[in-house]
Amino acid sequence: MRKNGIVVAMDGPAGAGKSTTARLVAKALRYLYLDTGAMYRAVGLAVIRARTNPDDAEKVVALARSITIDQKPKDDGVQTLLNGEDISAAIRSPDVSDAASRVAVHQGVREVLVTTQQSIGQDGGIVLEGRDTGTAIFPDAELKVFIVADVSERARRRKKEMSQRNEAADVETLEIQIRERDNRDRKTQERLGPWPAEDAVLVDTTGVSIDEQVARVVALAKKRLHLEI
């Protein structure tokens, strides 16, 4: 087993509930929580602020190499920093979400972020959440979980999240945006390898309470820990 425990890699489409589940699983296991998706969102925000075309690979990769992205534990989650600035709230807007999805297709951006993520989690004792956590980042993760939920439920969850931030949104528009992002992400993954990872455990969160989701993943993690001891 690794120095600090196992690596729990959680992946899945946007809005499936992997962020909340991962945070609570990390808390239950007393592990570090790392939101890899937030790192791509940080690049997306930097691109928007620089008024750079997110589809311009050369400029986006150069920008990604010039910025500093960090994460620190905060309450039950994580604080994302861009050049020392707390951008945890700023990266949750639909515009940043779209930009993140577009910059993530650039191999150079992925290389920059994956190197950082591997360095943070190499000793284990970590729950990583986001794209490629169980493939490109930690293909040798002891536990890989792929969280899914139907589009309608994901849109309702996103609307609730946005309403809590006093942001206007309607479910129909969000469903369209989610389907578009799913299609874009799927095309990206086709070029990078299998998605989900072939050895990932599929967890469908449609109609399932957060407590049930967390309990199932924690049980899987404890089983892996027992096998590793």
C-alpha positions in Angstrom: 0.0 0.0 0.0 1.1 3.6 -0.6 2.5 5.6 2.3 -0.7 7.4 3.2 -3.3 4.9 2.1 -5.0 4.3 -1.3 -5.9 6.5 -4.2 -9.7 6.8 -4.8 -10.3 8.2 -8.3 -13.8 9.5 -9.1 -14.9 10.4 -12.6 -18.1 11.0 -14.5 -20.1 13.4 -16.6 -20.8 17.0 -15.5 -23.5 17.3 -12.8 -23.6 13.6 -11.9 -22.8 14.4 -8.3 -19.2 13.3 -8.1 -18.0 16.5 -6.5 -20.3 16.3 -3.4 -19.8 12.6 -3.1 -16.0 12.8 -3.4 -15.8 15.6 -0.7 -17.8 13.5 1.7 -16.0 10.3 1.0 -12.7 12.1 1.6 -14.1 13.4 5.0 -15.3 9.9 6.0 -11.9 8.3 5.2 -10.0 11.3 6.6 -8.3 11.7 3.2 -7.2 14.7 1.2 -9.7 15.8 -1.4 -8.5 17.1 -4.7 -10.9 18.6 -7.3 -9.1 18.2 -10.6 -12.1 19.6 -12.5 -11.7 22.9 -10.6 -8.2 23.1 -11.9 -9.5 23.0 -15.5 -12.1 25.6 -14.5 -9.3 27.8 -13.2 -7.6 27.6 -16.6 -11.0 28.4 -18.2 -11.4 31.4 -15.9 -7.9 32.6 -16.7 -8.7 32.3 -20.4 -11.9 34.3 -20.1 -10.1 37.0 -18.1 -7.3 37.2 -20.7 -9.9 37.4 -23.4 -8.2 34.5 -25.1 -10.0 32.1 -27.5 -10.4 28.8 -25.5 -10.1 26.9 -28.8 -6.7 28.4 -29.6 -4.4 25.6 -28.3 -1.1 27.5 -28.6 -2.3 30.5 -26.6 -4.2 28.5 -24.0 -1.3 26.2 -23.3 1.0 29.1 -23.0 -1.4 30.7 -20.5 -1.7 27.5 -18.5 2.0 27.3 -18.2 2.2 30.9 -17.0 -0.3 30.7 -14.1 -0.2 29.1 -10.7 -3.1 26.9 -9.6 -3.3 25.5 -6.1 -5.9 23.9 -3.8 -6.1 23.9 -0.1 -8.5 22.1 2.3 -11.4 24.3 3.4 -14.2 23.1 5.7 -15.5 19.9 4.1 -14.2 20.8 0.7 -11.4 22.5 -1.1 -10.4 26.1 -1.9 -9.1 26.7 -5.4 -6.5 29.4 -5.9 -5.5 31.1 -9.1 -2.2 33.0 -8.7 -3.0 33.2 -5.0 -6.6 34.4 -5.4 -9.5 32.4 -4.1 -11.7 31.7 -7.2 -13.7 28.9 -5.6 -17.0 30.7 -6.3 -16.0 32.4 -9.6 -15.3 29.1 -11.4 -18.9 27.7 -10.9 -20.6 29.9 -13.6 -21.9 28.3 -16.8 -19.4 30.4 -18.9 -16.4 29.1 -16.9 -17.8 25.6 -17.1 -18.0 25.9 -20.9 -14.5 27.4 -21.2 -13.1 24.6 -19.0 -14.6 21.9 -21.2 -13.1 23.6 -24.3 -9.6 24.1 -22.8 -9.5 20.6 -21.5 -9.2 19.2 -25.1 -5.7 20.7 -25.5 -3.1 18.1 -24.7 -0.6 20.7 -23.4 -3.1 21.9 -20.8 -3.7 18.4 -19.6 0.0 17.7 -19.3 0.5 20.8 -17.1 -2.3 19.8 -14.8 -1.8 16.1 -14.7 1.8 16.6 -13.6 0.7 18.7 -10.6 -2.1 16.3 -9.7 0.2 13.2 -9.8 2.7 15.0 -7.5 0.0 15.8 -5.0 -1.5 12.3 -4.8 1.4 9.9 -5.4 1.6 8.8 -1.7 -2.1 8.0 -1.6 -4.5 8.9 1.2 -6.4 11.0 -1.4 -9.7 11.2 -3.2 -9.5 12.8 -6.6 -12.5 14.0 -8.5 -12.6 15.0 -12.1 -11.9 14.0 -15.7 -9.3 11.2 -16.3 -8.6 10.6 -12.6 -8.7 6.9 -13.2 -7.1 6.8 -16.6 -4.5 9.5 -17.4 -3.8 10.7 -13.9 -3.8 7.6 -11.8 -4.3 4.5 -14.0 -3.0 2.5 -11.0 -5.5 3.9 -8.5 -6.7 1.2 -6.0 -10.3 2.3 -6.4 -11.9 3.9 -9.5 -15.5 5.0 -9.3 -17.5 6.4 -12.3 -20.6 8.4 -11.1 -23.5 8.8 -13.5 -27.1 10.2 -13.4 -29.6 10.9 -16.1 -29.6 14.3 -17.8 -32.9 15.6 -16.3 -31.7 15.0 -12.8 -28.3 16.6 -13.5 -30.1 19.7 -14.9 -32.3 19.9 -11.8 -29.2 19.7 -9.5 -27.4 22.4 -11.5 -30.4 24.7 -11.3 -30.6 24.2 -7.5 -26.8 24.9 -7.2 -27.2 28.1 -9.3 -30.3 29.2 -7.4 -28.3 29.0 -4.2 -25.9 31.5 -5.8 -28.8 33.7 -6.9 -28.1 32.9 -10.6 -31.0 32.6 -13.0 -31.4 29.4 -15.0 -34.1 27.2 -16.4 -34.0 23.4 -16.5 -34.6 23.1 -20.3 -31.6 25.3 -21.1 -29.4 23.5 -18.7 -30.4 20.2 -20.2 -29.3 21.4 -23.6 -26.0 22.7 -22.2 -25.3 19.4 -20.4 -26.0 17.3 -23.5 -23.7 19.6 -25.6 -21.0 19.2 -23.0 -21.5 15.5 -22.8 -21.0 15.2 -26.6 -17.9 17.4 -26.5 -16.4 15.5 -23.6 -17.2 12.2 -25.2 -15.4 13.2 -28.4 -12.4 14.4 -26.4 -12.3 11.1 -24.5 -12.4 9.0 -27.7 -9.0 10.5 -28.6 -7.5 9.9 -25.1 -8.6 6.4 -24.3 -11.4 4.5 -22.6 -14.0 6.5 -20.6 -14.9 5.3 -18.0 -11.8 3.3 -17.1 -12.3 -0.4 -17.9 -11.9 -1.3 -14.2 -14.1 1.5 -12.8 -17.1 0.7 -10.6 -20.2 2.3 -12.0 -22.4 4.2 -9.5 -25.7 5.6 -10.7 -26.9 8.4 -8.5 -30.3 9.0 -10.2 -32.9 9.1 -7.4 -30.3 8.1 -4.8 -29.6 10.2 -1.7 -26.2 11.6 -1.1 -25.8 9.6 2.1 -26.4 6.4 0.1 -23.9 7.4 -2.6 -21.2 8.2 0.0 -21.9 5.0 1.9 -21.5 2.8 -1.2 -18.2 4.4 -2.2 -16.8 4.3 1.4 -17.6 0.6 1.6 -15.8 0.0 -1.7 -12.8 2.0 -0.4 -12.7 0.1 2.9 -12.8 -3.2 1.0 -9.8 -2.1 -1.1 -8.0 -1.0 2.1 -8.6 -4.3 3.7 -7.2 -6.1 0.6 -4.1 -3.8 0.6 -3.2 -4.4 4.3 
